[in-house]
Amino acid sequence: MEPQSGNSASAAGVSKSGKEKKSKKNLDDGDGKKKFTLKRLIPDELERFTSMRMKKDKDRDKEKPHVPGQRHSSAAHYEVPAQSALLHDHPDEYVLELFEQMLVDMNLNEEKQQPLRAKDIAIKREMVSQYLHTSKAGQSQRESARSAVMYIQELKQEPRDSLLLSCLESLRVSLNNNPVSWVQTFGNEGLVLLLNFLKKLQDDDFSAHGVGVKCQHEIIRCLKAFMNNKYGLKAMLTSPEGIPLLVRAINPRVPHMMVDAVKLLSAICILDHPDNLHERVLEGLTVQGEEQDIERFQPLLSGMHKPNIALKAGCMQLINALISRGEELDFRIHLRSELMRLGLWEQLTEIRTIENDELKVQLSVFDDQAEDDSDELRGRLEDVRLEMEYPSTGRVVK
């Protein structure tokens, strides 16, 4: 990183519409560190990582007990008899095993699983019975279980051009519509194949146009679907190639792909994780900038120059995510100053005139963070001034 500028405080450049400001941001840490509401910062992606897959055919099941059904389920290998809906002949242990598998396929986080686990065994029997019934247990289940392996085999054959694009489009639909157990079958082996294809396409100059670009974008969309559960997200974050390849997809020449890439990276930045994921994203941006001999944030500023409003909002979303995760004031001011030197202030002046709700949310978050950092910096400077004026007593004169 560059040395911090002495005038970093002015880099915040916050345009105030009046001194009567909005209420201060949420505080979700006991140590008083300011954090912004994640839902406000990342409106869609983060919730997708931690929420269950929504049932698509609600009307069809209105008269049935309220148990989320899936089109496919790994519970298929239990071979449920055709009309043994209530599982009366099976012991509780067997029902509980199926029940846990059902929770996995529903992609619920731990908080939402607990109330279901507290249900009476009779209710659990009914829920599992309904779940198996609506998930088309039997032959269609075994076919769906094989289909993930079939995709892996097809990708191993290294299809090219239109054949690869067709495979990726079909894979994306399957990753979106099948339960977590299907994603687990596709697994790390499938993820490695997708990342290898993405790397080859990014390295190939001939893939910068036409079908090659479409394949790259489709892989990003497949990764987004793959990461929409705990298993897929963990596998992606564990992969050393995952984040760097997403960073390489920040390509202003392909706006629609770049929108998906920056939104995924934004969500990754603010996930609670033992590793500082925003630092891994920053490292990827730095490495990519060095390889292209450009400033690391230049692709984001170039993206904001594009007329694509979704891309402008996505770039602001990633900027906010990177800045908000910085624990130190100096770090946050440095990032903001670096962006201002590249022309962010001029871009902000332009996009403030655009009527778009998502863009306005991101602008508001940026302004709120900058204002808070300016206030904190002023307080720090005031403490220094007082210390210099009253070095011997250490007293603050009112």
C-alpha positions as CSV (number, residue, x, y, z in Angstrom):
1,M,0.0,0.0,0.0
2,E,1.0,3.6,-0.5
3,P,2.0,5.8,2.4
4,Q,-1.0,7.6,4.0
5,S,-1.5,11.1,2.7
6,G,-1.5,13.9,5.3
7,N,-4.8,15.2,4.0
8,S,-6.5,11.9,4.2
9,A,-9.3,13.3,6.2
10,S,-10.4,15.4,3.3
11,A,-10.5,12.4,1.1
12,A,-13.7,11.3,2.7
13,G,-15.3,14.1,0.7
14,V,-18.7,13.6,2.2
15,S,-21.4,15.8,0.8
16,K,-23.7,16.7,3.6
17,S,-27.3,17.7,2.8
18,G,-27.8,19.4,6.2
19,K,-26.3,19.1,9.6
20,E,-29.3,17.2,10.8
21,K,-27.9,13.8,10.0
22,K,-29.6,10.4,9.9
23,S,-29.4,8.2,13.0
24,K,-26.0,6.6,13.6
25,K,-25.2,3.2,12.2
26,N,-25.8,-0.1,13.9
27,L,-23.4,-1.3,16.5
28,D,-23.1,-5.0,16.6
29,D,-19.8,-5.4,18.5
30,G,-19.4,-5.1,22.2
31,D,-16.2,-3.1,21.8
32,G,-18.1,-0.2,20.1
33,K,-16.5,-0.7,16.6
34,K,-18.8,0.8,14.0
35,K,-20.3,-1.7,11.6
36,F,-23.0,-1.1,9.0
37,T,-26.1,-3.3,8.6
38,L,-25.0,-6.1,6.3
39,K,-28.4,-6.3,4.6
40,R,-28.1,-2.6,3.7
41,L,-24.6,-3.0,2.4
42,I,-25.2,-6.3,0.5
43,P,-28.9,-6.4,-0.4
44,D,-29.0,-9.9,-1.9
45,E,-25.9,-12.0,-2.1
46,L,-25.1,-12.5,1.6
47,E,-28.6,-13.5,2.4
48,R,-28.5,-16.0,-0.4
49,F,-25.4,-17.6,1.2
50,T,-27.1,-18.2,4.5
51,S,-30.8,-18.7,3.7
52,M,-32.7,-21.8,2.6
53,R,-33.6,-22.4,-1.0
54,M,-37.2,-21.2,-1.5
55,K,-39.8,-23.7,-2.7
56,K,-40.9,-22.8,-6.2
57,D,-44.2,-24.5,-6.5
58,K,-46.2,-23.2,-3.4
59,D,-49.6,-23.4,-5.1
60,R,-49.2,-27.0,-5.9
61,D,-48.7,-28.0,-2.2
62,K,-51.2,-25.6,-0.5
63,E,-53.4,-28.4,0.8
64,K,-50.4,-30.4,2.1
65,P,-48.7,-30.0,5.5
66,H,-46.3,-27.2,5.5
67,V,-43.0,-29.0,4.8
68,P,-40.6,-27.5,2.2
69,G,-40.2,-30.0,-0.6
70,Q,-37.4,-30.4,-3.1
71,R,-37.4,-31.7,-6.6
72,H,-34.6,-34.1,-5.8
73,S,-33.1,-35.4,-2.6
74,S,-30.2,-37.6,-1.5
75,A,-32.7,-39.3,0.8
76,A,-33.7,-41.3,-2.3
77,H,-31.3,-44.1,-1.5
78,Y,-33.5,-45.0,1.5
79,E,-36.1,-46.5,-1.0
80,V,-39.3,-45.3,0.5
81,P,-42.3,-47.6,-0.3
82,A,-44.8,-46.0,-2.6
83,Q,-47.6,-45.3,0.0
84,S,-45.8,-45.6,3.3
85,A,-46.1,-41.9,3.7
86,L,-46.2,-41.7,7.5
87,L,-43.3,-44.2,8.0
88,H,-45.2,-46.1,10.7
89,D,-43.2,-49.2,10.3
90,H,-39.8,-47.6,10.8
91,P,-38.0,-46.9,14.1
92,D,-37.4,-43.4,15.4
93,E,-33.7,-43.6,14.7
94,Y,-34.4,-44.1,11.0
95,V,-36.8,-41.2,10.9
96,L,-34.4,-38.9,12.7
97,E,-31.7,-39.8,10.2
98,L,-34.0,-38.9,7.3
99,F,-35.0,-35.8,9.2
100,E,-31.4,-34.6,9.5
101,Q,-30.9,-35.2,5.8
102,M,-34.0,-33.2,5.1
103,L,-32.6,-30.2,7.1
104,V,-29.4,-30.4,5.0
105,D,-31.3,-30.4,1.7
106,M,-33.4,-27.4,3.0
107,N,-30.2,-25.4,3.3
108,L,-31.2,-24.0,6.7
109,N,-28.7,-22.3,9.0
110,E,-28.3,-23.6,12.5
111,E,-30.6,-21.0,14.0
112,K,-33.5,-22.0,11.8
113,Q,-32.8,-25.7,12.3
114,Q,-33.2,-25.6,16.1
115,P,-37.0,-25.0,16.2
116,L,-37.6,-27.9,13.8
117,R,-35.4,-30.3,15.8
118,A,-37.5,-29.4,18.9
119,K,-40.6,-30.8,17.2
120,D,-42.3,-34.0,18.5
121,I,-41.2,-37.3,16.8
122,A,-44.8,-37.7,15.4
123,I,-44.5,-34.3,13.6
124,K,-41.1,-35.2,12.4
125,R,-42.5,-38.4,10.9
126,E,-45.1,-36.5,9.0
127,M,-42.6,-33.9,7.8
128,V,-40.2,-36.5,6.5
129,S,-43.0,-38.4,4.9
130,Q,-44.3,-35.3,3.1
131,Y,-40.7,-34.4,2.2
132,L,-40.0,-37.7,0.6
133,H,-43.3,-37.7,-1.2
134,T,-42.8,-34.2,-2.7
135,S,-39.1,-34.9,-3.6
136,K,-40.1,-37.7,-6.0
137,A,-38.4,-40.5,-4.2
138,G,-37.4,-43.5,-6.3
139,Q,-36.0,-43.8,-9.8
140,S,-36.0,-40.1,-10.5
141,Q,-33.9,-39.6,-7.4
142,R,-31.3,-42.0,-8.5
143,E,-31.1,-40.3,-11.9
144,S,-30.6,-36.9,-10.3
145,A,-27.9,-38.4,-8.0
146,R,-26.1,-39.6,-11.1
147,S,-26.5,-36.4,-13.0
148,A,-24.0,-34.5,-10.9
149,V,-21.4,-37.2,-11.7
150,M,-22.4,-37.0,-15.4
151,Y,-21.6,-33.2,-15.4
152,I,-18.2,-34.0,-13.9
153,Q,-17.6,-36.6,-16.6
154,E,-18.7,-34.2,-19.3
155,L,-16.4,-31.4,-18.0
156,K,-13.5,-33.9,-17.8
157,Q,-13.9,-34.5,-21.6
158,E,-12.9,-30.8,-22.0
159,P,-15.7,-29.6,-24.3
160,R,-15.1,-26.4,-26.2
161,D,-17.1,-23.4,-27.5
162,S,-20.8,-24.1,-27.9
163,L,-20.6,-27.6,-26.4
164,L,-19.0,-26.1,-23.2
165,L,-21.5,-23.2,-23.1
166,S,-24.4,-25.6,-23.4
167,C,-23.0,-27.8,-20.6
168,L,-22.4,-24.8,-18.3
169,E,-25.9,-23.4,-18.9
170,S,-27.4,-26.8,-18.0
171,L,-25.1,-27.1,-15.0
172,R,-26.1,-23.7,-13.6
173,V,-29.8,-24.7,-13.8
174,S,-29.1,-27.9,-11.9
175,L,-27.0,-26.1,-9.2
176,N,-29.8,-23.6,-8.7
177,N,-32.7,-26.1,-8.6
178,N,-31.3,-29.1,-6.8
179,P,-30.8,-29.5,-3.0
180,V,-27.6,-29.2,-1.1
181,S,-27.0,-33.0,-1.4
182,W,-26.8,-32.6,-5.2
183,V,-24.2,-29.8,-4.8
184,Q,-22.2,-32.0,-2.4
185,T,-22.2,-34.8,-5.0
186,F,-20.9,-32.3,-7.6
187,G,-18.5,-31.4,-4.8
188,N,-14.9,-30.2,-4.8
189,E,-14.1,-32.2,-7.9
190,G,-16.6,-30.3,-9.9
191,L,-15.5,-27.0,-8.4
192,V,-11.9,-27.6,-9.4
193,L,-13.0,-28.4,-13.0
194,L,-15.0,-25.1,-13.1
195,L,-12.1,-23.1,-11.8
196,N,-9.6,-24.8,-14.2
197,F,-11.9,-23.9,-17.2
198,L,-12.2,-20.3,-16.0
199,K,-8.5,-20.0,-15.7
200,K,-7.8,-21.4,-19.1
201,L,-10.4,-19.1,-20.7
202,Q,-9.0,-16.1,-18.9
203,D,-5.5,-16.9,-20.1
204,D,-6.6,-17.5,-23.7
205,D,-6.6,-14.3,-25.7
206,F,-9.0,-15.8,-28.2
207,S,-11.5,-16.3,-25.4
208,A,-11.9,-12.6,-24.8
209,H,-14.7,-12.4,-27.3
210,G,-17.8,-14.3,-28.4
211,V,-18.4,-17.8,-27.0
212,G,-15.3,-17.6,-24.8
213,V,-16.7,-14.6,-22.9
214,K,-20.1,-16.2,-22.6
215,C,-18.5,-19.3,-21.1
216,Q,-16.5,-17.3,-18.6
217,H,-19.7,-15.5,-17.5
218,E,-21.6,-18.8,-17.3
219,I,-18.9,-20.2,-15.0
220,I,-19.2,-17.2,-12.7
221,R,-22.9,-17.8,-12.6
222,C,-22.3,-21.5,-11.8
223,L,-20.0,-20.5,-9.0
224,K,-22.6,-18.2,-7.6
225,A,-25.1,-21.0,-7.5
226,F,-22.5,-23.4,-6.1
227,M,-21.8,-21.0,-3.2
228,N,-25.4,-20.6,-2.3
229,N,-25.1,-23.0,0.7
230,K,-22.6,-23.6,3.5
231,Y,-20.9,-26.5,1.8
232,G,-20.3,-24.8,-1.5
233,L,-19.3,-21.5,0.1
234,K,-16.7,-23.3,2.3
235,A,-15.3,-25.2,-0.6
236,M,-14.9,-22.0,-2.6
237,L,-13.2,-20.1,0.2
238,T,-10.9,-23.1,0.8
239,S,-9.7,-23.1,-2.8
240,P,-6.6,-21.0,-3.3
241,E,-7.7,-20.2,-6.8
242,G,-11.3,-19.2,-6.0
243,I,-11.0,-15.5,-5.0
244,P,-8.1,-14.6,-7.4
245,L,-10.1,-16.0,-10.4
246,L,-13.2,-14.0,-9.3
247,V,-11.0,-10.9,-9.1
248,R,-9.7,-11.5,-12.6
249,A,-13.4,-11.6,-13.8
250,I,-13.5,-7.8,-12.9
251,N,-13.4,-6.9,-16.6
252,P,-15.0,-3.6,-17.6
253,R,-15.1,-4.8,-21.2
254,V,-17.6,-7.4,-20.1
255,P,-20.0,-5.4,-17.9
256,H,-22.6,-8.1,-17.3
257,M,-20.0,-10.6,-16.1
258,M,-18.3,-7.9,-14.0
259,V,-21.6,-7.1,-12.2
260,D,-21.8,-10.8,-11.0
261,A,-18.1,-10.8,-10.1
262,V,-18.1,-7.7,-8.0
263,K,-21.3,-8.6,-6.2
264,L,-19.9,-12.0,-5.3
265,L,-16.7,-10.5,-4.0
266,S,-18.6,-7.9,-2.0
267,A,-20.5,-10.6,-0.2
268,I,-17.3,-12.6,0.4
269,C,-15.7,-9.5,1.9
270,I,-18.2,-9.1,4.7
271,L,-18.7,-12.7,5.6
272,D,-17.8,-13.6,9.2
273,H,-14.8,-15.8,8.8
274,P,-11.6,-16.6,10.8
275,D,-9.6,-15.3,7.8
276,N,-10.0,-11.6,6.9
277,L,-11.6,-12.3,3.6
278,H,-11.5,-8.6,2.5
279,E,-7.7,-8.8,2.8
280,R,-7.7,-11.8,0.4
281,V,-9.8,-9.8,-2.0
282,L,-7.5,-6.8,-1.7
283,E,-4.5,-9.0,-2.2
284,G,-6.1,-10.4,-5.4
285,L,-6.8,-6.8,-6.7
286,T,-3.2,-5.9,-5.9
287,V,-1.7,-8.9,-7.7
288,Q,-4.0,-8.3,-10.7
289,G,-3.0,-4.6,-10.8
290,E,0.7,-5.5,-10.8
291,E,0.3,-8.0,-13.5
292,Q,-1.5,-5.5,-15.7
293,D,0.7,-2.6,-14.6
294,I,-2.2,-0.5,-13.5
295,E,-3.5,0.8,-10.2
296,R,-5.3,-2.0,-8.3
297,F,-8.7,-0.1,-8.1
298,Q,-8.6,1.1,-11.7
299,P,-10.9,-1.6,-13.0
300,L,-13.5,-0.5,-10.5
301,L,-13.3,3.1,-11.6
302,S,-13.4,2.0,-15.2
303,G,-16.5,0.0,-14.5
304,M,-18.1,3.1,-12.9
305,H,-17.5,5.0,-16.2
306,K,-19.7,2.5,-18.0
307,P,-23.4,3.5,-18.6
308,N,-24.5,0.2,-17.0
309,I,-26.2,1.3,-13.7
310,A,-26.1,-2.1,-12.2
311,L,-22.3,-2.1,-12.7
312,K,-22.0,1.3,-11.1
313,A,-23.9,0.0,-8.1
314,G,-21.9,-3.2,-8.0
315,C,-18.6,-1.3,-8.0
316,M,-19.8,1.0,-5.2
317,Q,-20.9,-2.1,-3.3
318,L,-17.5,-3.7,-3.5
319,I,-15.8,-0.4,-2.5
320,N,-18.1,-0.1,0.5
321,A,-17.4,-3.7,1.5
322,L,-13.6,-3.3,1.3
323,I,-13.6,-0.1,3.3
324,S,-16.2,-1.2,6.0
325,R,-14.2,-4.3,6.9
326,G,-11.1,-2.3,7.8
327,E,-10.6,-2.3,11.5
328,E,-8.1,0.6,11.7
329,L,-9.1,4.2,10.9
330,D,-5.8,4.8,9.1
331,F,-6.5,1.8,6.8
332,R,-10.0,3.0,5.9
333,I,-8.8,6.5,5.2
334,H,-6.0,5.2,3.1
335,L,-8.3,3.1,0.9
336,R,-10.7,6.0,0.5
337,S,-7.8,8.4,-0.4
338,E,-6.4,6.0,-2.9
339,L,-9.8,5.8,-4.7
340,M,-10.2,9.6,-4.6
341,R,-6.8,10.0,-6.4
342,L,-8.0,7.7,-9.1
343,G,-11.1,9.9,-9.8
344,L,-13.8,8.5,-7.5
345,W,-14.9,11.9,-6.4
346,E,-15.8,12.9,-10.0
347,Q,-17.6,9.7,-10.4
348,L,-19.6,10.2,-7.2
349,T,-20.6,13.7,-8.4
350,E,-22.0,12.2,-11.6
351,I,-23.8,9.2,-10.2
352,R,-25.5,11.2,-7.5
353,T,-27.8,12.5,-10.3
354,I,-28.9,9.0,-11.2
355,E,-32.3,7.9,-9.9
356,N,-31.7,4.3,-8.8
357,D,-32.6,2.9,-5.4
358,E,-29.7,0.4,-5.2
359,L,-27.2,3.0,-6.2
360,K,-28.6,5.5,-3.7
361,V,-28.2,2.9,-0.9
362,Q,-24.6,2.3,-1.8
363,L,-23.9,6.1,-2.0
364,S,-25.5,6.6,1.4
365,V,-23.4,3.8,2.9
366,F,-20.2,5.4,1.5
367,D,-21.1,8.8,2.8
368,D,-22.1,7.5,6.3
369,Q,-18.8,5.6,6.6
370,A,-16.7,8.6,5.4
371,E,-18.5,11.0,7.8
372,D,-17.9,8.7,10.8
373,D,-14.2,8.3,9.9
374,S,-13.9,12.1,9.6
375,D,-15.5,12.5,13.0
376,E,-13.1,9.9,14.5
377,L,-10.1,11.6,12.9
378,R,-11.1,15.0,14.2
379,G,-11.5,13.6,17.7
380,R,-8.0,12.1,17.5
381,L,-6.5,15.3,16.3
382,E,-8.3,17.2,19.1
383,D,-6.8,14.8,21.7
384,V,-3.3,15.5,20.2
385,R,-3.8,19.2,20.3
386,L,-4.9,19.1,24.0
387,E,-1.9,16.9,24.8
388,M,0.4,19.4,23.2
389,E,-1.2,22.4,24.9
390,Y,-1.3,20.9,28.4
391,P,1.6,18.4,28.5
392,S,2.3,18.6,32.2
393,T,-1.1,18.3,33.7
394,G,-2.8,16.1,31.1
395,R,-6.0,18.0,32.1
396,V,-8.7,18.9,29.6
397,V,-9.7,22.6,30.2
398,K,-13.3,23.2,29.5
